[in-house]
Amino acid sequence: MMPPPLKLKSKGVVIHQVQEGDLATNWRNDVPVLATPVLLWLAELACMRAIGESLEPGKMTLGYAHDMRHMSPTPVGWKISIEAELVKNEGGKLLTFEVEARDGEDVILSGSHTRAIVDRTRFLDRFESKRNRHEKLC
């Protein structure tokens, strides 16, 4: 059975409570706030949820580009909500999402994220080949 088609305006949401492990202090920074890399990863998860099970069998998406602004700090314990909406499908190869995250008080992240649709087997084969080449050199 074929999955449902990718639809523009599809939305994905991630709700996350900021934990100690999410803080910038774990990324060689001295401020105890939600770290940008963690927030970007949560944004990617929201994008993946927006497309759900709509990819053809054997396909997967990979992060391709970010144009995001992390605009406000969020403390540990606060709950954040990240919403992604599919706004562009470039020939079934690139998917662009508008993303916004809020912490209950402020918009903390805003921007766009692009994901590439790739063949899973081909991607993993290329990865394995690269790893094998490296192991032979070491």
Secondary structure, 3 states (H helix, E strand, C coil): CCCCCCCCCCEEEEEEECCHHHEHHHHCCCCCEECHHHHHHHHHHHHHHHHCCCCCCCEEEEEEEEEEEECCCCECCCEEEEEEEEEEEECCCEEEEEEEEECCCCEEEEEEEEEEEEEHHHHHHHHHHHHHHHHHHC
